Amino acid sequence: MFDILFLGTGASTPSRDHALPAVLVRHGQDMVLLDCGEGTQRQIMISPFSFMKIGAILITHLHGDHFYGLPGLVQTMGMMGRTEPLTIRGPEGISEAVERILAICPGDIGFELDVDEMPPGESISVGTLTVSSFRTEHGVVSQGYLIRSPDVRGKVDAEKAKELGISGKDFSLLEAGETVNGVTLADICAPTKKGKVLAYTGDTRPCDSVKEAVKGVDVLIHEATYMKSQAAHAKEFFHSTAAEAAETAKECGCGVLFLVHISNRYKERGDCLKEAAEIFPVTHLPNDLSLYRTTRNGVRLV
């Protein structure tokens, strides 16, 4: 199960109602931040979440609206007494960018920063979560991320265990990985339930690398900077329309679609939702600070 908190759903510049791109994803005690636009730390402060519990920050590309909130957030973590290490990953150039921007702001943050490039195809672990990157197409070095929750072992079938002669201390031995009378733990458990998979594209044109990465994901968070009436602008500036995001979700068999990175030119955001929903009905248009939770049947607003 994922909790998905949309901190900022705007594009390029903030508005009175919409902050810049940032999404918090939580599974149990593990939490990652996807992009970190200017003002992200304040958005977290007025949300139900704590930025002190973020295990990793994942940056899609180094355009300011996705990155400028990072130094302030890191320094505030330090001033508030963080001691746990923080992982920061991003495309080529992220290490130098973080080093330079923190170097011009004097002061020891007081905790370890693990900063490194994470080229498309690489994976890391953040607690129980597995995070991998995939290539996107935005006119600069850019990438998206897949977040996978762990598989859940099926429940023990007590009747089957009894039939196979398993009882008492046998269960502890099986839990420890041992075999008892030729029986393993898998023999008496229901099938394993696959973990959920969430994909976040950051800014991108529709492209094969994105479509390959997001096939069959439970949740797709896709940028929709433009509507199809401005498709030429979307192509020129390496962005997607709401319709193109929906087409990707439909083609790739995704569970649900969230539209983010909406241009301020659209005062009636519902038009973007309508455009996408005509193609992919299970589309959501979150507001800033909207909190959703994955369920067996999709997602629900918390």
N, C-alpha and C positions, 0 to 999 in steps of 0.2 A: 504494500500500500504506500502510495506517495501522497504527501501534502504538498500542494503547489501554490505558492504565494507570489502573485504578480505585483512586484513593487513599482515597476514603471513600464508602461505600455506605449509610450510616445516614441517619436522618431526625430532624430537630428537635434531639435531644440525642445526644451520643456515648454509646457503651456500651463495655464492656471489649473487645469484639471488633470494633466498627465505628465508624469515624470519620465525620465529617460530610462533606457532598457536595463532591466534587472529582474531576475526571477530566482526565488529561493525554492529549492526542492528538498524535502525532508522525508526520511524513512527511518522510523524509530528514533534513535538518538543521533543519526548521521544526517548532516545537512551540507549542501553545496550551493554556492551562489553562481548563477549563470549571468555573466556580464555585470558591469558595475558602473552605470552612468552617474554623472554628477548628481549629488543629492541622495544617493542610495542609502547612506548611513541614516539619514533622517527618516526616510521611508521605513526602514527596519525599526527605528525607535518608536514609531507610532503604530506598529503592527504587533501581532501576538507573538512574534518570534524574537530571539535574541541574537545579535550578530556575534556575540562572544562564543556561540556554539557552532559557528561555521567551520567546517573542516577543510574546505577547499573553495577557491575562487577560480572560475574558468572563464577566460576572456576569449571571445570569438575573433576579434581583430582590433587593431589599434586606432580606430576612429574614435574621436573624443567622446562621442555620446555613449560609447560602450566601455570606456576606460577611465575617464577623468575622476570618477568617484573613488577609485581604488586607493590612492595615497591618503586621502582623508579618513577613509574607513580603517585602514591599517594603523594610522597614527592614533585614532580614537581607541581602537582596541588596546593599544599599548598604554594609553593614559588611564584606561579603566582597569588595568591590571592583568591583562591576558598573559598567561605563561605558556599555554599549549602552542606547539608549532602550528603554522598555517601554511598550507599548500597553495601555490598559485601556479596555474598552467595557462598556456596560450600559444599563439602561433610564433613563428620565427620573429625575433625582435623583442619578445616580452621580457626576457631577462635584462637586457640592456635598458629597456624603457623603465622598468621598476627600479633598477639600480640608480639610474640618473635622476628620476623624479624624487626619490627618497634622499639622495645625496644633497640636494639643494635645500632640503628642509632639515635643519640641524636637530639632533636629539636621538637618543637610543630608544627604539620602540619597546625593548625589553622582552621580546620573545623571538623565536627562530622563524625565519621565512624560508620556505623551500620553494624557490622560484626556478622554473625551467621551461624550455620549449617542449611542446607535445605535438609532434607532427602527425598528420592524418594517419590513422591506423594504429597508433599507440594506445595503450591502456594503463590506467593506474587504479589502485584501490583507495577508497575513502571510507574507512570503517568497513561496513558490510557491503557497501556499494561498489560496483565496477563502472568506471568512467572510461569511455573511449572517444576518440576524435575522428571526424571525417571531413573531407575537403568540401568547401563551398566555393561559389563563384561570385566575387564581389568587386573585382577590379584591383584589389590589394590582397596580400596574403591573409587568408581567412579560413575559418573552420567552424564546424558545428560539433555538438557533443551528444553522445548516447549515455544515458544513465540506467544501469540495470540493478534492480534489487535482487537479493539472493533467492534461489529456489527454496521452496518450503517442502520439507519432507512430509509425506502422507502420514496420516494417523495410524497407530498400531491397530490391527484388526484382532481384537481379543479372542474371537471365536477361532480364527485361523491359527493363532498362536497356541491355543489350547489343543487344537487338532494335531499340531506338530510337536506337542509335548513340551512347550515352553512355558515356564512358570517361575515365580519367585525371583531368585538372584540371576536367573538366566537373562532377564531383561537388561540388567546392568552390564553383563558381559557383552550382549549384543550391541548395546549403546557404545561400548568401548571399542567396537569394531571386531570383536571376536566371533567365531562360529561355534554354535552349540548344537551338537548332534546333527551336523550338516546343514543347520539353518542359519541364515544371516538375517540381519535386521530388515533388509529389503524384502525378504521372503514373507514377512508378516505385516508389511506396511502397505497402505494404499499408494497409488502412483504419486510421484513427486509433482507438486504444482510449480510450474515455471514462474520465476519472478517477473515483475512488471518491467517494461522498457519504455523510457521516455526519451524523445529526441527534441533537441533544440537547435534550430538552424542558424541563429544569428542572421545577419544580412546576406542575401544571396539571390541570384537568378535561379530559376528552375534549371537543374542540370542532372546529368546521369549519376554523379557521385552522391548527390543528396538523395536521389530516388533509390539508389542501391542501399544506402545506409539506413533509410527509414522504413524499409519494407516490413510490414507487419507489426510496427511498434504499437503499443497500447495508447500512447499519448504523443501527438506531434504538435510542438509549439513552433509555428512558422511565421516569419515576417510577412506583412501585407502592407507595404508602404503606400501602394497606389491601388486604385480601382482600375478596371479594364479600360475605361475611357481614357486613362493616361498610360496605356500600355507602352507607348513609345518612350515616355520618360522612364518607366520602370526598366526597360531594356538599356537605355542610354546610361543610367546610373547604377546598373547592376543590382536592381531590386526586383521584387515580385509583386504581382497584383493579388488581391484577395481571391480572384478566380483561379489564378495559377497555383496559389497555395492549396486551394480546394482540389484542384485537379491532381496535384501531387498526392494528397491524402487519399483520394479515391483510387488512383492508379496503384498506389503502394499498399492498399488494404489496411490503412491505419485505423485504430479504434476510435479516437476522437481527435479533433483539430482545434487548436487555440490560435487565434490571430493576434499578433502583436506588432509593434513598430508601425503604428498607424500614423500617417502624415497629419499634421495639424490643419491641412487644407480641408479636411473632411469634418465639418462641424456636426454632421449627422452620421455618427459612426455606425448606426444601425444599417445604413446603406451598404457598408462593407460586409457586414454580417449577412445581409440578404443576398449579396452577390455570391458569396462563398457557399451559403447554405443551399442555394439552388443546384449546386453541383455536388456538394458533400453535406448532407443534412445534419450530421452530428458535429456541427461547428459551434464554437463558443467565442464570444468577444469579451474578454475580461476587462474590468475596470482596474485602475490602480488600487492595490490592496485587496483585490478579490482573492479569496482563499478557496481552492478546490481540493477535493480528496478523491483519489481513485477508488472505485468499487468493483464488484464482480461484473456490473453491468455498464461500466463506463466511468463517469465522474459525477460528482455532485458539488454544489456550492455549499460551503460550510458557513 
